[in-house]
Amino acid sequence: MSCFVYVLGSTGKGGPRTYVGWTNDLDRRLKAHNSGAGARSTRGRVWVLLYTEAYETRGEAMSREWHLKRDRKFRKQLTESVGLGA
């Protein structure tokens, strides 16, 4: 089963935001975030999928998620490339 690492983007009062996570079902996970059933930090916003990577194992996906969460420069570039940045 494939696992995915994803980056979501949103705009709101505080400006553009990103969220990094992993899942084995991207559609279900995005719906969960947008319905308020996702991670607490994503509630109350409308999220769009900005970026994904596929991995064979959960461990690989979780490792990449850890690295992407710390790569603020990459996440800022993503928001700017799709027009979410200021």
C-alpha positions, 0 to 999 in steps of 0.5 A: 500500500502506498503512503503519501506525504502532503502539504496543504495550503490555506489563507486566513486572518493570519495570512497564508498557512501550510500543514504537512502530514502523511496518509494512505488516502489523500482524498479522505484526508483532505475532506477530513481537514476541510470538515473539521475532523482533521488535525486540530491546527487545521480546523476552521480553514479551507485547505487546498492540496499544494504538494504530494510525494508517494512512498512505499512504506509508512516509515518512509512517509513519516520520515519525509513528513518530519523533514518537510515540517522543518523546511519552512523555505520550501513551504513558503515557496509553495504558497508563493507559487500558487498565489497564497503568499503575501 
